[in-house]
Amino acid sequence: MAHRVGRRKNVKKGFQFTLMVVGASGLGRTTFINTLCDADVVPKRECDEPEMAHVEEGIKIKPYTVELDEEGVKISLTIVDTPGFGDMIDNEYCFQEILGYLERQYDDILSEESRIKRNPRFRDNRVHALLYFIAPTGHSLREIDIELMKRLSPRINVIPVIGKADTLTPSELADFKKRIMEDIEHYNIPIYNFPYDPEEDDEETVEENGELRSLLPFALIGCEEEIVVNGRKVRARQYPWGVVEVDNSQHCDFAKLRFALLSSHLQDLKEITHDYLYENYRTEKLSRAEDEEESESIQDNKHNKHAHLKEEQIRKEEEKLREVEARVQRELNEKQQELWTKEHQLQSLEPQ
């Protein structure tokens, strides 16, 4: 009963949800974000100097917040964009920047929880899901794809998606999805796979999550413009061979992914973030702090023990020195006594 009351309060108050979008330039990240929010949230990249268009500035992490109304439910959606990812030869810095950003949000929560008096206006900026855009190569995962998902999955719910999926034929797309999921299983990458338990979950949940799992990685097509198809306006891309509708589930997986993120699985993603991912990070962080304190204590003990041994050695050396001095002094006294005795004997032998 208490759980239902809490859920009703959340619905009335609205939800706060944070989504990170990661992928190389040219995979439709910006278009996807604007299509998801049905608004110009992220501006298109423009370069006034053509000769500088090829110059990459490196990764930047940019959060954008937009207020949505999903069938009467208010959602404060923060989208964290990562322009510049994958544009360098060595992307180690990109990995570190993204991971550092995720962990800083956890650190802020950990710090707030440790306060005696909490800040009532504190905003929880933890990222609840990460959409990773995979290039539609039609082959398999690249090294950068594997490395990023493996590194970030312990900190965030990673959901792989295929950007610009309309560049592949339906058969190519199906084969590509299969190879990607085989790679994910082979490299043991723990993505968010819409978990369910057939024995505990109801039939509807099992069916819904099973369907979403079968769509992984989601095939995405983005488009902000509307065209008229059969007398109705739709968001779609017009090609010489036909039309690809963004919100048509027979053409791509955008609509089902959007519904999962902003409706059916929003709460599940938040709960996994708090109950599992954050708790694991919190345990690791506090354990490291305890280990560091213990290590410092051991070092202090070693230092104190070393100092004590040094003092003991000095004391023993001083005792030896005093013993030597005392022995030399006794020998001197004995020699002096002998000299006095012989002198006295000589004086007694002299004629009177």
C-alpha positions, 0 to 999 in steps of 0.5 A: 500500500505504501509503495502505491501511495509513493508511486502516486505521489511521484506521478503527481509531482513528476519524475526527474530522469537523466539520460546520457548520449554517447557516440562518434560524430555523424551518427545522428546523436543531435538529431536523435535528441531533438527528435526524442524531445520534439524540440530544438534542444541541442543546436546543430554544429556550425563552422563559419570557417570551412578551413577549420571544419575538420579540427576537433576540439576534443570531448565536451560534456554538455547537459541540457534540461527540458520539461516534458509532458507524457500523457499528463505525467511531467518529466524533467528530462536532462540529456547529457550530450558528449560531442567530440567522443571518438574523434581522436586517435587515442580516446583514453581521455574520452573514457576518463572524462565520461567515467569521471562525470558519472562518478562525480554525480555519485560523489555528490550524493555520497557527500549529501548523505553524509551531511548532518543537515540535508539540503532540501534543494539538492538536485540528484544529477545521477545519470540513469541510462546511457545510449551508446550509438554504434556505427552502422558498419554492418560488420561487428563491434569495434574496439572502441565500442567494446572498451567504452561499454565494458568500462562504463557498464559498472557505473550506468545502465548501458543501452546499445543503439545503432545510429542511422539504421536506415543505411542498412537493408532489413536483412543487413540490419538483422544480421548486424544486430545478431553479431553485435549481441554475440560480441556483447555476450562474448566479451561479457559486457553487462548492458541493460537488457530489460531484465525479467524473471519468468517465475516472479514477474507477471506475464505482461512484464515478461512479454514486454521485456522479452520483446524489448530485449529482442530488439537490442541493439535498437535501430534508430532513425532521427528526423526533425522535419515532417512530411505528408504521407497518405494525408497525414503529417509524420516525422520521416525521411524521404528517399527515392525508393520510399519513406522511412517514418521515425515513429513507425515501429515497422520502420525503426525502433525509435518509438519503442525505445522512447516509450521504454525510457520515458514511461515503462522502464523509467522507474526501473532504470532509476531503481537499478541506478540507486539500489545497485550501481550507486550502492556498489560505487558507494561500497567501493569508495568507502572500502578504499577509504578504510583501506587507505586509513588502515594503510596509513595506520600501518605506515604510522605503526611501522614509523613508530616501531622504527623510531622505537628501535632506533631509540633502543639502539641508541640507548644500547650504544650509550650503555656500551659507551658508558661501560667502556668509559667505566672500564677504562676509568677502572684500569686507569685507577688500577694503573695509578694505584700500582704506580703509587705502590711502586713509588712508595716501595722505592722510597722505602728502599732509599737510605735514610 
